[in-house]
């Protein structure tokens, strides 16, 4: 929720300083979202991001960030997040599956 508010404000403020601060705040919100390991929150993030792409006039920036993020994700995401994504889509090894069942219970 805060990420979407930050992004809406980011695209509507004029001062560069405010944009930089909002971008930093959005990055921290995104990191917090990743570490929740909540799949429903991740789905909500994707929905909000798609709505932002359709509603803003600066959609090329959002699409560019999305493409760069998808390319860089396997290299920069924390290992636990990568394992959770693999577990969600059923491509995780038995060791990862067992570890997630222990963590989530």
C-alpha positions in Angstrom: 0.0 0.0 0.0 2.7 2.5 0.9 4.7 1.5 -2.2 1.8 2.5 -4.4 1.3 5.8 -2.6 5.0 6.5 -2.9 5.0 5.8 -6.6 1.9 8.0 -7.2 3.5 10.9 -5.3 6.8 10.2 -7.1 5.2 10.8 -10.5 3.3 13.9 -9.3 5.9 16.0 -7.4 8.1 18.5 -9.2 11.2 18.9 -7.0 14.1 16.5 -7.6 14.8 16.2 -3.9 11.3 15.0 -3.2 11.5 12.5 -6.0 14.8 11.1 -4.7 13.4 10.8 -1.2 10.2 9.1 -2.5 12.3 6.7 -4.6 14.4 5.7 -1.6 11.3 5.2 0.5 9.7 3.1 -2.2 12.9 1.0 -2.3 12.7 0.4 1.4 9.0 -0.5 1.1 9.8 -3.0 -1.6 12.5 -4.6 0.5 10.0 -4.9 3.4 7.5 -6.5 1.0 10.1 -9.1 -0.2 11.0 -10.1 3.3 7.4 -10.7 4.4 7.4 -14.0 2.3 3.7 -13.3 1.8 2.6 -14.5 -1.6 -0.7 -12.6 -1.4 1.3 -9.4 -0.8 3.4 -10.1 -3.8 0.3 -10.6 -5.9 -1.1 -7.4 -4.6 2.1 -5.6 -5.6 1.9 -7.0 -9.1 -1.7 -5.8 -9.5 -0.9 -2.3 -8.1 2.2 -2.1 -10.4 0.1 -3.0 -13.5 -2.6 -0.4 -12.5 0.1 2.2 -12.2 1.4 1.3 -15.6 -2.0 1.7 -17.1 -3.0 4.9 -15.3 0.2 7.0 -15.4 1.5 8.9 -18.4 5.1 7.9 -17.6 4.5 4.2 -18.2 7.7 3.8 -20.2 9.7 4.4 -17.0 7.6 1.8 -15.1 8.0 -0.7 -17.9 11.7 -0.1 -18.1 12.1 -0.6 -14.3 10.0 -3.8 -14.5 12.1 -5.3 -17.2 15.4 -4.4 -15.5 14.0 -5.8 -12.2 13.0 -9.0 -13.8 16.4 -9.5 -15.4 18.3 -8.6 -12.2 16.0 -10.4 -9.8 17.7 -13.8 -9.7 21.0 -12.0 -8.9 19.9 -9.5 -6.3 17.0 -11.0 -4.4 17.8 -12.6 -1.0 18.2 -16.4 -1.2 15.1 -17.0 1.1 12.9 -15.0 -1.4 14.2 -17.0 -4.4 13.6 -20.2 -2.5 10.0 -19.1 -1.6 9.3 -18.2 -5.2 10.6 -21.6 -6.4 8.6 -23.3 -3.6 5.5 -21.4 -4.8 5.8 -22.6 -8.4 6.8 -26.1 -7.5 10.3 -26.0 -8.9 12.1 -26.2 -5.5 14.3 -29.1 -4.5 13.2 -31.4 -1.6 15.6 -29.6 0.8 14.1 -26.2 0.1 10.6 -27.6 0.5 11.4 -29.1 3.8 13.1 -26.0 5.0 10.1 -23.8 4.1 7.6 -26.1 5.8 9.7 -25.8 8.9 10.0 -22.0 8.7 6.4 -21.4 7.9 5.0 -23.7 10.5 
